[in-house]
C-alpha cells in the first residue's frame, strides 16, 4: 500500500498568513493527489484534484503543486473560515490512502 | 445539486452484520464510480471500498476484504455496503462519496456504526 505522510501534523497561524502544507507519498504517484478540507462535524470537501487543479467554487487562495512523491497545498492568505484539518489522498492505485491530516489552528 | 444521504448505521454486537445505504440524487448516478470512506471520531479518514459505475469492478481495503460487500442499484440510485463479521475496530462514521477523475468530489454526511457488546 502507498503510505501518505503529511507535515506538519498541526500548525498555528494568523489570518492573513501564507501557509504551506506538505504531503509525501511512499512511492511515485504521478499527479494522482487530491486535497480535502474538513471542519469539525462536517464531511470532507474536495479542494484540489490531480495535484494542482482547483475544484469549482474553491477560492483561488488555495493552490496545489507537486509531482511524483512530494506535494504541497498552499493557502496564500489564511482566512478565518480556513481553520480546519486538511488531508491529502492518493488515487494512483487501490487501496486509496489518505495522509493523517494537518490541523490548521488559530494562533 | 448533488446529494448523498447515508442511512443504516447503528449499534451492533461484535460478529454481527449491518447494511448501509447511500441514496444519491442530483446527478446521473449510473455514470459514476462510488466509494465508502470511514472515520473514527477525532481520527483520520480511511478509504474502505469502491465500485465501478456498472458494478463490474470492486475494490476493498485489506482490513475489510472478505467481510464487506459493496454493491449498487443504479435503477434506484442507491449504493450499499454490507458489513459482516463486524469487529470493534469497525466502529466509525461511514461516508459515501462520489468518485471520478477528480478524486472524491461529493460526500454525504455520514452514518455512525458502533460495534459494541
HADDOCK unambig.tbl for C-alpha pairs under 7 A between the chains (distance, minus, plus):
assign (segid A and resid 34 and name CA) (segid B and resid 103 and name CA) 6.33 0.50 0.50
assign (segid A and resid 42 and name CA) (segid B and resid 109 and name CA) 6.82 0.50 0.50
assign (segid A and resid 43 and name CA) (segid B and resid 107 and name CA) 6.40 0.50 0.50
assign (segid A and resid 43 and name CA) (segid B and resid 108 and name CA) 6.77 0.50 0.50
assign (segid A and resid 43 and name CA) (segid B and resid 109 and name CA) 5.51 0.50 0.50
assign (segid A and resid 44 and name CA) (segid B and resid 107 and name CA) 6.95 0.50 0.50
assign (segid A and resid 46 and name CA) (segid B and resid 104 and name CA) 6.73 0.50 0.50
assign (segid A and resid 46 and name CA) (segid B and resid 105 and name CA) 5.51 0.50 0.50
assign (segid A and resid 49 and name CA) (segid B and resid 102 and name CA) 5.20 0.50 0.50
assign (segid A and resid 49 and name CA) (segid B and resid 103 and name CA) 6.40 0.50 0.50
assign (segid A and resid 50 and name CA) (segid B and resid 102 and name CA) 6.68 0.50 0.50
assign (segid A and resid 91 and name CA) (segid B and resid 103 and name CA) 6.65 0.50 0.50
assign (segid A and resid 95 and name CA) (segid B and resid 60 and name CA) 6.76 0.50 0.50
assign (segid A and resid 95 and name CA) (segid B and resid 61 and name CA) 5.60 0.50 0.50
assign (segid A and resid 96 and name CA) (segid B and resid 47 and name CA) 6.06 0.50 0.50
assign (segid A and resid 97 and name CA) (segid B and resid 46 and name CA) 6.85 0.50 0.50
assign (segid A and resid 97 and name CA) (segid B and resid 47 and name CA) 6.31 0.50 0.50
assign (segid A and resid 98 and name CA) (segid B and resid 45 and name CA) 6.38 0.50 0.50
assign (segid A and resid 98 and name CA) (segid B and resid 46 and name CA) 6.58 0.50 0.50
assign (segid A and resid 100 and name CA) (segid B and resid 44 and name CA) 5.62 0.50 0.50
assign (segid A and resid 101 and name CA) (segid B and resid 44 and name CA) 6.60 0.50 0.50
